[in-house]
Amino acid sequence: MNRRTTFATRGLAIAAALSLGLAACSTSTDEGSDDSADGGDTSSSSETDDQLVVGTLLPLTGTLAFLGPPEVAGVGLAVQEINEAGGVLGNDATIVSADSGDTTDLNVSTQSATDLINQDADVMIGAASSSVSLNVVDMVTAAGVMQISPANTSNTLSGYSDLFARTAPPDTVQGAALGTLMLDGGATKVGLLVQNEDYGTGLRDNVQQTLESGGAEVVYGGSDSGQEFQPGESNFSAQVTDLLAQDPDAIGVIAFDETKAIVTELVAQGWEMGAKTFFCDGNTASYEEDFEPGTLEGVLGTIPGANAEGEFKERLDTYSVDEEGEELTSYAYGPESYDATILAALAAVRGGSADGQTIADNIKQVSGSEGGTEVSTFAEGVEALEAGDEINYKPVSGGGPLNEDNDPSSALIGVYEYDGNNVQQFTRAVEGKI
């Protein structure tokens, strides 16, 4: 699926994007910014770049490959609608795609990021894995490319670089939501199966903090326990045996595709899944083809961001079928990928150039850090910017304006429950502040 795709302009009509409310913002302004006709800051760019090249560093293979299709669709749909609205600075935006792989072979992401840089990407959307982003972010920053992750949640990445931003919230938000979900279910003794990399341990630490603040105890897999497993592990017999020996009343699984082997072992050793088992964004996916019906019924999971629904979901579905040739079975981080691309394009318009540094210098402002006219589509944003207004882009993912760390200042966390077919079903969303 590695390819370069150019979307031709298809007219001036653009569909209105489904939007959710934003919360209060943190302000971060650029020195030297001027309020010219396009409202932009062009001081950072010594040479104007008038074509936006969007590189995607998304998981087409590996343990997070289930996240690839909705993220690819989110970026592609955004670029399609950008070009239907006239493009960026008068030119069609283009996409260059690469595979991020996962943490079992970081050479994949290193080579892919190098390829995207060599193909003159102005902005890189990705990676999905926080550890993969940490593997390439210094290289991407040094190349002057803006990186926007739709799915990274590691606290390590907050404020990491002016050229790094994300449309997903840090682990503090999901950790609090997941821990609270366990407490609300009556958990007092929790066992955690945690993969040993930045995402897994970071989310675990935040879940544990919430649990302990609520009076519960982590009896296995806690911080400093040394009981994490390595990414790509396939045999969980010993870990599950040791965990169940602690007599937990709830189990949290913080993993990626390893979850299939974990669930198989838990069931084999007599653990009753249901409402006392909890997943996270790394594994709240459809397992309809993997387990007997009813295996996961009642299991709860959390995914940062809004649930794709209504017209926006239909647009994602249509794009994926028409352009990628596959139906979506998960929508996780599709909205965030769409928003990341729209924000980058609007930042380029505001700054008058599509280069990475200009995007970095303007992305907070178009996200609403300075207030401004509320817009929910690229076309509306361009119209307001050309009128000399500041804008406040209302993302379909429901996040707040970017704060001083380039994190969304507020975010929604979706809560999902598995049905009898082992498919996750959205039940509700809770809002968290950062």
C-alpha positions as CSV (number, residue, x, y, z in Angstrom):
1,M,0.0,0.0,0.0
2,N,3.0,2.3,-0.2
3,R,2.3,4.7,-3.0
4,R,2.1,8.3,-4.0
5,T,-1.5,9.6,-4.6
6,T,-2.5,12.9,-6.1
7,F,-6.1,13.9,-5.7
8,A,-7.4,16.1,-8.5
9,T,-9.7,19.0,-7.8
10,R,-13.3,17.8,-8.0
11,G,-15.2,21.1,-7.9
12,L,-15.9,23.7,-5.2
13,A,-18.6,21.9,-3.3
14,I,-17.5,20.6,0.1
15,A,-19.5,18.6,2.6
16,A,-20.0,20.1,6.1
17,A,-17.9,18.2,8.7
18,L,-19.7,16.8,11.8
19,S,-18.3,18.8,14.7
20,L,-18.3,18.4,18.5
21,G,-17.8,21.1,21.1
22,L,-14.5,22.4,22.2
23,A,-13.4,23.4,25.7
24,A,-11.5,26.4,26.9
25,C,-8.0,27.0,25.4
26,S,-4.5,27.8,26.4
27,T,-2.9,30.7,24.5
28,S,0.4,30.5,22.6
29,T,1.3,33.2,20.2
30,D,4.2,33.7,17.7
31,E,6.3,36.8,17.8
32,G,6.4,38.6,14.6
33,S,2.9,37.5,13.6
34,D,1.0,40.0,11.5
35,D,-2.7,40.4,10.7
36,S,-2.4,40.7,6.9
37,A,-5.2,39.9,4.5
38,D,-4.9,36.1,5.1
39,G,-4.4,36.6,8.9
40,G,-1.1,34.7,8.6
41,D,2.4,34.7,10.0
42,T,4.9,34.4,7.2
43,S,7.9,35.5,9.2
44,S,9.3,32.0,9.7
45,S,9.5,31.1,6.0
46,S,12.4,32.4,3.9
47,E,11.1,30.8,0.8
48,T,7.5,30.2,0.0
49,D,6.3,26.6,-0.5
50,D,3.0,26.8,-2.3
51,Q,2.2,23.0,-2.5
52,L,1.3,21.0,0.6
53,V,2.8,17.5,0.6
54,V,1.2,15.3,3.3
55,G,3.3,12.3,4.3
56,T,1.6,9.5,6.2
57,L,3.5,7.3,8.6
58,L,0.8,5.0,9.6
59,P,0.6,1.3,10.6
60,L,0.0,-0.7,7.4
61,T,1.6,-3.8,9.0
62,G,2.4,-5.0,12.5
63,T,0.6,-5.2,15.8
64,L,-1.3,-1.9,15.3
65,A,-2.3,-2.6,11.7
66,F,-6.0,-2.5,12.7
67,L,-5.6,1.2,13.2
68,G,-4.2,1.7,9.7
69,P,-7.4,1.7,7.6
70,P,-9.4,4.4,9.6
71,E,-6.3,6.6,9.9
72,V,-5.5,6.3,6.2
73,A,-9.1,7.1,5.4
74,G,-9.1,10.1,7.7
75,V,-6.1,11.6,6.0
76,G,-7.3,10.8,2.5
77,L,-10.8,12.1,3.1
78,A,-9.3,15.4,4.4
79,V,-7.0,15.8,1.4
80,Q,-9.9,15.0,-0.9
81,E,-12.1,17.7,0.7
82,I,-9.2,20.2,0.8
83,N,-8.7,19.8,-2.9
84,E,-12.5,20.0,-3.6
85,A,-12.4,23.4,-1.8
86,G,-9.6,24.7,-4.1
87,G,-6.5,23.3,-2.5
88,V,-3.9,24.9,-0.3
89,L,-2.5,28.3,-1.6
90,G,-4.1,27.6,-5.0
91,N,-2.6,24.1,-5.5
92,D,-3.8,20.6,-4.8
93,A,-2.4,18.9,-1.7
94,T,-0.8,15.5,-2.4
95,I,-0.2,12.4,-0.3
96,V,2.9,10.3,0.0
97,S,2.4,7.2,2.0
98,A,4.7,4.9,4.1
99,D,4.4,2.1,6.6
100,S,5.2,2.9,10.3
101,G,5.4,-0.8,11.3
102,D,5.5,-1.2,15.0
103,T,8.0,-1.5,17.9
104,T,9.0,-5.1,17.1
105,D,11.2,-3.7,14.2
106,L,11.9,0.0,14.5
107,N,14.0,-0.1,11.3
108,V,10.7,0.0,9.4
109,S,9.7,3.4,10.7
110,T,13.3,4.7,10.4
111,Q,13.4,3.9,6.7
112,S,9.8,5.1,6.1
113,A,10.4,8.4,7.7
114,T,13.6,8.8,5.7
115,D,11.6,8.1,2.5
116,L,9.0,10.6,3.3
117,I,11.6,13.3,4.0
118,N,13.3,12.5,0.7
119,Q,9.9,12.9,-1.0
120,D,9.7,16.4,0.3
121,A,6.8,15.9,2.8
122,D,5.9,19.2,4.5
123,V,3.9,17.5,7.2
124,M,4.0,13.9,8.5
125,I,0.8,12.4,9.9
126,G,1.7,9.7,12.3
127,A,2.8,7.6,13.9
128,A,0.1,5.6,15.7
129,S,2.5,4.1,18.2
130,S,4.2,6.6,20.7
131,S,7.4,4.5,20.7
132,V,7.5,4.6,16.9
133,S,7.2,8.4,17.0
134,L,9.9,8.7,19.6
135,N,12.1,6.6,17.3
136,V,11.8,9.1,14.4
137,V,10.7,12.5,15.8
138,D,14.3,13.9,16.2
139,M,15.0,13.0,12.5
140,V,11.7,14.5,11.4
141,T,12.3,17.7,13.4
142,A,15.9,18.1,12.1
143,A,14.5,17.9,8.6
144,G,12.1,20.8,9.3
145,V,9.0,18.6,8.7
146,M,6.0,19.1,10.9
147,Q,4.9,15.9,12.6
148,I,1.3,15.5,13.8
149,S,0.2,12.3,15.4
150,P,-3.4,11.3,15.5
151,A,-2.9,8.6,18.1
152,N,0.2,9.1,20.3
153,T,-0.7,9.4,23.9
154,S,2.7,9.1,25.7
155,N,3.3,11.9,28.2
156,T,6.9,12.0,27.0
157,L,5.8,13.6,23.8
158,S,4.0,16.6,25.5
159,G,6.0,19.7,24.4
160,Y,8.7,17.5,22.8
161,S,9.3,19.8,19.8
162,D,7.7,22.9,18.2
163,L,7.5,20.7,15.1
164,F,5.5,17.9,16.9
165,A,1.8,18.1,17.7
166,R,-1.0,15.7,18.2
167,T,-4.7,15.5,18.0
168,A,-5.0,12.7,20.6
169,P,-4.7,13.5,24.3
170,P,-1.8,12.3,26.5
171,D,-2.2,9.2,28.7
172,T,-3.2,11.3,31.7
173,V,-6.7,11.6,30.3
174,Q,-7.3,8.0,29.1
175,G,-5.5,6.6,32.2
176,A,-7.9,8.5,34.5
177,A,-10.9,7.4,32.4
178,L,-9.9,3.8,32.3
179,G,-9.0,3.7,36.0
180,T,-12.3,5.3,36.9
181,L,-14.2,2.8,34.8
182,M,-12.6,0.0,36.8
183,L,-13.4,1.7,40.1
184,D,-17.0,2.2,39.0
185,G,-17.2,-1.5,38.3
186,G,-16.3,-2.2,41.9
187,A,-12.7,-3.2,41.3
188,T,-10.5,-3.3,44.5
189,K,-7.7,-5.7,43.4
190,V,-6.6,-5.2,39.8
191,G,-4.1,-7.2,37.8
192,L,-2.5,-5.5,34.8
193,L,-0.9,-7.2,31.7
194,V,1.3,-4.4,30.3
195,Q,3.6,-4.3,27.3
196,N,7.0,-3.0,28.1
197,E,7.4,0.2,26.0
198,D,6.6,3.8,26.4
199,Y,2.9,3.6,25.6
200,G,2.2,0.6,27.7
201,T,4.1,1.6,30.8
202,G,3.0,5.3,30.6
203,L,-0.7,4.4,30.3
204,R,-0.3,1.8,33.1
205,D,1.2,4.4,35.4
206,N,-1.8,6.7,34.9
207,V,-4.3,4.0,35.4
208,Q,-2.5,2.8,38.6
209,Q,-2.5,6.4,40.0
210,T,-6.3,6.7,39.5
211,L,-6.9,3.2,41.0
212,E,-4.8,3.9,44.0
213,S,-6.4,7.3,44.5
214,G,-9.7,5.6,44.5
215,G,-8.7,3.0,47.2
216,A,-7.9,0.1,44.9
217,E,-4.7,-2.0,44.8
218,V,-2.7,-3.1,41.8
219,V,-1.8,-6.7,42.6
220,Y,0.1,-7.6,39.4
221,G,1.8,-5.6,36.7
222,G,2.2,-2.4,38.6
223,S,4.9,0.3,38.3
224,D,8.4,-1.0,39.3
225,S,7.1,-4.6,39.4
226,G,9.2,-5.8,36.5
227,Q,6.2,-7.9,35.3
228,E,5.7,-6.3,31.9
229,F,6.0,-8.3,28.7
230,Q,8.0,-7.5,25.6
231,P,6.1,-6.3,22.4
232,G,5.4,-9.2,20.1
233,E,5.2,-11.8,22.9
234,S,3.1,-14.8,22.0
235,N,3.2,-17.1,25.1
236,F,1.4,-15.7,28.2
237,S,1.0,-18.9,30.2
238,A,3.4,-17.9,33.0
239,Q,2.2,-14.3,33.2
240,V,-1.5,-15.3,33.4
241,T,-0.7,-18.0,36.0
242,D,1.2,-15.5,38.2
243,L,-1.5,-12.9,37.7
244,L,-4.4,-15.1,38.6
245,A,-2.5,-16.4,41.7
246,Q,-3.0,-12.9,43.1
247,D,-6.8,-13.4,43.0
248,P,-7.7,-10.1,41.2
249,D,-11.3,-9.0,40.9
250,A,-10.5,-7.1,37.6
251,I,-7.9,-7.4,34.9
252,G,-6.7,-4.6,32.5
253,V,-5.0,-5.5,29.3
254,I,-2.7,-2.8,27.9
255,A,-1.4,-4.3,24.7
256,F,-1.7,-4.4,20.9
257,D,-2.3,-7.5,18.8
258,E,-0.8,-9.6,21.6
259,T,-4.3,-9.3,23.1
260,K,-5.5,-12.3,21.1
261,A,-2.9,-14.6,22.8
262,I,-3.6,-13.0,26.2
263,V,-7.4,-13.6,25.9
264,T,-6.9,-17.2,24.7
265,E,-4.7,-17.8,27.8
266,L,-7.0,-16.1,30.2
267,V,-9.9,-18.2,29.0
268,A,-7.9,-21.4,29.1
269,Q,-7.0,-20.7,32.7
270,G,-10.6,-20.1,33.8
271,W,-10.8,-16.4,33.9
272,E,-14.4,-15.2,33.1
273,M,-14.1,-12.2,30.8
274,G,-17.1,-10.0,30.8
275,A,-17.4,-6.7,32.7
276,K,-14.4,-7.3,35.0
277,T,-12.0,-7.2,32.0
278,F,-10.8,-3.9,30.5
279,F,-9.1,-3.0,27.3
280,C,-7.5,0.3,26.1
281,D,-7.1,2.0,22.7
282,G,-4.3,-0.3,21.7
283,N,-6.6,-3.3,21.6
284,T,-10.3,-2.1,21.6
285,A,-10.9,-3.6,18.1
286,S,-13.2,-6.1,16.5
287,Y,-12.4,-9.7,17.3
288,E,-15.4,-11.2,15.5
289,E,-13.1,-13.5,13.5
290,D,-10.8,-14.4,16.3
291,F,-12.9,-15.9,19.2
292,E,-16.0,-18.0,19.7
293,P,-19.2,-15.8,19.9
294,G,-19.7,-14.4,23.4
295,T,-16.0,-14.7,24.5
296,L,-15.7,-11.0,25.0
297,E,-19.3,-10.1,25.7
298,G,-19.4,-7.4,28.4
299,V,-15.7,-6.5,28.2
300,L,-15.2,-2.7,28.4
301,G,-12.6,-0.6,26.6
302,T,-11.6,3.0,26.1
303,I,-10.5,4.9,23.0
304,P,-9.5,8.6,23.1
305,G,-11.5,10.8,20.8
306,A,-15.1,11.1,19.5
307,N,-16.9,8.1,18.1
308,A,-17.2,8.5,14.3
309,E,-20.9,8.7,13.6
310,G,-23.5,10.1,11.3
311,E,-22.4,11.9,8.1
312,F,-18.8,11.9,8.9
313,K,-18.7,8.1,9.4
314,E,-20.5,7.7,6.1
315,R,-17.8,9.9,4.4
316,L,-15.0,7.8,6.0
317,D,-16.7,4.6,4.8
318,T,-17.2,5.9,1.3
319,Y,-13.7,7.0,1.0
320,S,-12.2,3.8,2.3
321,V,-14.3,1.7,-0.1
322,D,-13.9,3.9,-3.1
323,E,-10.2,4.8,-2.7
324,E,-8.7,2.0,-0.6
325,G,-11.0,-0.9,-1.7
326,E,-11.9,-2.0,1.8
327,E,-14.7,-1.5,4.3
328,L,-13.8,-0.1,7.7
329,T,-14.3,-2.4,10.8
330,S,-12.8,0.2,13.2
331,Y,-12.9,4.0,13.2
332,A,-10.4,4.5,16.0
333,Y,-8.3,7.6,15.3
334,G,-10.0,8.2,11.9
335,P,-11.4,11.6,13.2
336,E,-8.0,12.6,14.7
337,S,-6.2,11.8,11.4
338,Y,-8.7,13.9,9.5
339,D,-8.4,16.8,12.0
340,A,-4.5,16.6,11.9
341,T,-4.6,17.0,8.1
342,I,-7.1,19.9,8.1
343,L,-5.2,21.7,10.8
344,A,-1.9,21.4,8.8
345,A,-3.6,22.8,5.7
346,L,-5.2,25.7,7.6
347,A,-1.9,26.5,9.2
348,A,-0.3,26.7,5.8
349,V,-3.0,29.0,4.5
350,R,-2.7,31.2,7.6
351,G,1.1,31.4,7.2
352,G,1.2,31.8,3.5
353,S,3.5,28.8,2.9
354,A,3.2,25.0,3.2
355,D,6.6,24.3,4.7
356,G,6.9,22.5,8.0
357,Q,8.1,25.5,10.0
358,T,5.3,27.7,8.8
359,I,2.8,25.0,9.7
360,A,4.3,24.8,13.2
361,D,4.2,28.5,13.6
362,N,0.5,28.7,12.8
363,I,-1.1,25.5,14.0
364,K,-2.0,26.6,17.5
365,Q,-3.8,29.7,16.2
366,V,-5.9,27.8,13.6
367,S,-6.8,25.3,16.3
368,G,-8.4,28.2,18.3
369,S,-5.7,29.1,20.7
370,E,-6.6,32.8,20.1
371,G,-10.3,32.3,19.8
372,G,-11.7,33.6,16.5
373,T,-14.4,32.6,14.1
374,E,-15.6,29.1,14.6
375,V,-15.2,26.9,11.5
376,S,-15.8,23.2,11.0
377,T,-14.5,22.7,7.4
378,F,-11.4,23.6,5.5
379,A,-13.4,25.8,3.2
380,E,-14.9,27.8,6.0
381,G,-11.5,28.2,7.5
382,V,-10.0,29.6,4.3
383,E,-12.9,32.0,3.8
384,A,-12.5,33.4,7.4
385,L,-8.7,33.7,7.1
386,E,-9.0,35.5,3.7
387,A,-11.4,37.9,5.5
388,G,-8.6,38.7,8.0
389,D,-10.1,36.7,10.9
390,E,-8.5,34.4,13.4
391,I,-10.2,31.0,13.3
392,N,-11.2,28.3,15.8
393,Y,-11.4,25.0,14.0
394,K,-14.0,22.7,15.6
395,P,-12.5,19.2,15.2
396,V,-14.6,16.2,14.5
397,S,-12.6,14.4,17.2
398,G,-14.0,16.8,19.8
399,G,-10.6,18.0,21.2
400,G,-9.9,21.5,22.5
401,P,-7.5,24.0,21.0
402,L,-3.8,23.0,21.1
403,N,-2.1,24.2,24.3
404,E,1.5,25.3,24.9
405,D,2.7,21.7,24.6
406,N,0.9,21.2,21.3
407,D,-1.5,18.8,23.0
408,P,-5.3,19.2,22.7
409,S,-6.4,21.2,25.8
410,S,-9.4,18.9,26.3
411,A,-10.5,15.6,24.8
412,L,-13.2,13.1,24.7
413,I,-12.7,9.5,25.8
414,G,-15.0,7.0,24.2
415,V,-16.2,4.0,26.3
416,Y,-17.0,0.8,24.4
417,E,-18.6,-2.5,25.4
418,Y,-18.3,-5.8,23.5
419,D,-21.4,-7.5,22.2
420,G,-22.0,-11.2,21.7
421,N,-20.2,-11.2,18.4
422,N,-17.0,-9.9,20.0
423,V,-17.4,-6.5,18.3
424,Q,-16.9,-3.2,20.3
425,Q,-20.0,-1.0,20.5
426,F,-19.8,2.7,21.5
427,T,-21.7,3.4,24.7
428,R,-20.8,6.9,25.8
429,A,-18.1,9.5,25.9
430,V,-16.5,11.3,28.9
431,E,-14.6,14.6,28.6
432,G,-11.2,15.1,30.2
433,K,-9.1,18.2,30.7
434,I,-5.4,18.3,30.2
